[in-house]
Amino acid sequence: MVDSSTNMSSLLFLLFVSCISLTFKLCYADPVPVVIWHGMGDSCCNPLSMGSIKKLIEQKVGGGIYVKSLEIGNNIVEDTENGFLMNVNRQIDIVCDQLKKDPKLQQGYNALGFSQGGQFLRAIAQKCPTPPMFNLVSFGGQHQGVYGFPHCPGENQTLCDFVRKLLNRGAYIPWIQNFLVQAEYWHDPLNEAEYRNKSVFLADINQERKFNATYKTNLLKLKNLVLVMFGEDTMVDPKESEWFGFYVEGQGKTLYNMTQSKLYQQDLIGLKELNESGRLTLLLSPTDHLQFTDIWFEDNILRFLK
């Protein structure tokens, strides 16, 4: 006959071992992977921009964190050019496919979007919920679009001048709208009806053409949506677009803020619910476009990656 006290001791020992094992897994589990998407004129692997961000995350998060810097094309040159000349919806499809096929992302990831990469990753959150995106941080993303092209980053001024000429010719001309990236988030407050009818990207993800309930459902799966606005931004016009603000319809001077927008008040993509549930964070960097220090990043962003 087995002593009942022996059974009890064995059971307690097994529970103790299980608890230790669970604690070990919780403490030493691999960190959540990070996906980053660069802005206009940049590339996946520029050592002064995305390469630097990738190294910073790897150093500060540690634990062998996996950081995927998105590349659209077969090389850095194609990746840079596609940031100007590949239909955004096509890019979204390509990235969605990359994420689904990456075995290191299948349990979920956090996302950092820089400049136009901010609204592109928001589109990923709305359109591609698998694998799951946990936190989305948008650095200077133009979520209500732009109404101006002040200057162009990068070294390819010829390409920048070409983009300006096409935008001046007519952002909503179908052939321009369908292949010029910057035209696809061009938002003319003097011609709102034309914008809503002809914008093939931004008007769609902002629910200004046909309401798509899954866009809202999917965005609400985020644990946190973090919007960074650059207070001295000379690139984005208006900079308030980085916090979902924009020009009041019919002119180009007076601005409305996010909570005054139809997008928020009718909660078309879930901004209001995210805000009221404490999952929407607005951060201000008192600098020019995408200009921030490692210390600012550590103090403000790192907590969303751990």
KOLSE-843658 format. One record per residue (C-alpha): x, y, z. Coordinates in steps of 0.5 Angstrom, whole numbers, plus 500, padded with zeros to 3 digits. Layout:
residues N
XYZ ...
//
This chain:
residues 306
500500500 503507498 503512504 498518502 503523505 508520500 503522494 502529497 509530497 510528490 504532487 507538491 514537488 511536481 507543482 513546484 517544478 511546474 511553477 518554476 518552469 512556467 516562471 522561467 518561460 515567462 521571464 526568458 521567452 523570446 522578445 516580440 519581433 519588430 517589423 519596420 517600414 521606411 519612408 519616402 526616399 529611404 530604403 530598408 537597409 540604409 545604415 544611417 536610418 533603418 539600419 541604425 534603428 534596427 541596431 538600436 532596437 536589438 541593443 536596447 530590447 536584447 534577447 536576440 530580438 528579430 527585427 525585420 526591415 521591409 524591402 519592396 523589390 530585389 535590392 536597395 535601389 528597387 526598394 527606394 524607387 518603389 517608395 515612389 513608383 509602385 502602387 501602394 495597394 500592391 505594396 501592401 499585398 507584397 508585405 502581407 505575403 512576406 509577413 505571412 510567410 516569415 516563420 519568425 512572425 507567426 506568433 505576432 509582432 510590433 510595428 514601427 512605421 516611418 513617415 509614409 511607412 506609418 500609414 502603410 503599416 496602418 493599412 497592414 493592420 487593417 487589411 492583414 490581421 494574420 500574423 497579428 500586429 500587437 503595437 503600431 508606432 507611427 513616426 510622422 505618418 501622414 494619416 490624413 494625407 498631405 497637401 504639399 510637397 515641401 522637399 524630398 529626402 534622399 539623394 535622388 533629386 531627379 526622381 523628386 523633381 519628377 514626382 513634383 511635376 506629376 503631382 502638379 499635373 494632377 494627383 487624381 488623374 487615373 494613371 498618376 493615381 495608380 502608380 505614383 505613391 505620393 499621389 495616393 495619399 494626396 488630400 486636396 481640401 479644395 476638392 474633397 469630392 474628387 479626393 474621395 472618389 479618386 484616391 485609390 489608397 488613403 480614402 479607402 483605408 480612412 473609410 471615405 469611399 465604401 465602409 469596410 467593417 473589417 478595417 475597423 475590427 482589425 485595427 481594434 485588435 491592436 494593443 496600442 496605436 502610438 502616433 508621433 508628431 514632429 513639432 517642427 516638421 518641414 516635410 509634412 504639410 500639414 504636420 497635424 496629419 501625423 495626429 489625424 488632423 487636417 485642413 477644414 474642407 474648402 481652404 488650406 489654412 484652418 485646421 481641425 484636430 483628430 477628435 473634430 474629424 468625421 473619422 473620429 466622431 463616427 469612429 469609422 476605423 476605431 480611433 475613438 474606441 482606441 482612445 477611450 480604452 486607453 490604447 491611443 497614445 499621442 507623442 510629440 517630438 519637438 524636432 523636424 521630420 524623423 529627427 529624434 535622439 536615441 535617448 528620446 526613443 528609449 524614453 518614449 518608444 521602448 516600452 511599447 516593444 517590451 
//
